[in-house]
Amino acid sequence: MASNPDNRIPVYLITGFLGAGKTTLVNRLLSGGLGEGAGLLVNDFGDIVVDGSLIRASSGEPEIFEVAGGSIFCSCKTANFALGLRMFAKMRPVRLFVEASGMSDPSGLDKLLSDYRLAADFVLAKVLCLFDAVRTPMMMDNLPALSRQIEAADLILLNKSDLIDPPAISDIEKKIRSINAEAEIIPTVRADIDADRLTGSSSSHRRGDIVSCDTPGSRPGTLQLEFDGIPKESVDAFLHDMLDATWRIKGWINTGGGWWYVSDNAGSLEWIEDNLPMGMPPGLTVITPPGGDQAVADAWRGFVGQ
């Protein structure tokens, strides 16, 4: 692990576009050698933190602080982020993992720590960016936050690399290098990485003092859809129709035959039989491009009215 002579808590910041595999990576880290004594701060753009329940189910009961309803680097949520950091500053975990929302621009983290007088408690150990090999190349030219995630990273996981052709991997690596020539790039499948790759020198966090581009005006659309007792085939058909109009779909629904965890992945839908976690509201969190939530809401009302 990175040397820590001043006893500050090492922070591992995990970024990446919606559905890139951040929660899968966090579960791997928490269940491995770096998980013992660790804390976790989870940020979800929707109003319900789905990822926290997925992590608890896979990794036991790590100490988790959740921030919902926006990016932790947006001015509308930095106070909640700071509240979570202060909690961990008192608890003194061995290390802290921060899973940022898929639309987060981490550029302002150093400034945030300074502004909230937390720089004496935390040191940035590593900034990881999960690059979705299927979806991120199509989105990054129009979403500044994705380029900022790449630019800030020390380590970039080229995730879902098994879903694209080898020549495409080379092209993606060249594009990444044009933004960040120094970060280590590792192709991965399901975010499978040796935790030892996270150790070593402390983060350089190349955009640490830059103001984040996350603002209330750049917020994606978010909504919560509930499907109770509607046949699975009908729900699946509706959601497939919505894939091009959405950035992320995830959550638990009951189709009449039992509970399912539903998640979009690389242009398709995954259905996993899984009981609704205790305390988790049912329904699907849907994240859309800015202003797109109304069209999805209208389509959903037409669907359930059938």
Secondary structure, 3 states (H helix, E strand, C coil): CCCCCCCCEEEEEEEECCCCCHHHHHHHHHHCCCCCCEEEEEEECCCCCHHHHHHHHHHCCCEEEEEECCCCCCCCCHHHHHHHHHHHHHHCCCEEEEECCCCCCHHHHHHHHHHCCCCCCEEEEEEEEEEECCCHHHHCCCCHHHHHHHHHCCEEEEECHHHCCHHHHHHHHHHHHHHCCCCEEEECCCCCCCHHHHCCCCCCCCCCCCCCCCCHHHCCEEEEECCECCCHHHHHHHHHHHHHHCCEEEEEEECCCCEEEEEEECCEEEEEECCCCCCCCCEEEEEECCCCHHHHHHHHHHHHCC
